Amino acid sequence: MSASNEELNDKERIEEFAKQYMEKRELRGKSRRMKIMRIIETVGFDERKIETALQRATINKRIEHE
């Protein structure tokens, strides 16, 4: 198996995992799926880590310290 096939296989695996994750949490949208895929590339396939990273990435209001 060449490096390009392995890379393609990993991308397909990541995309499939992202789709399943989104279905489980009833999330929709291509941009959100792309964000989840980038998170998976960074933190791996641990759902708790993905959830935490996704919440941090989509926070509406930043905490301002005095």
NORFENHU-V908738 format. One record per helix or strand. SS is the DSSP state (h for helix, s for strand). FROM is the first residue (numbers start at 0). TO is the last residue. If there is no record, write none. Layout:
ss=SS from=FROM to=TO
ss=SS from=FROM to=TO
This chain:
ss=h from=2 to=23
ss=h from=29 to=42
ss=h from=46 to=56
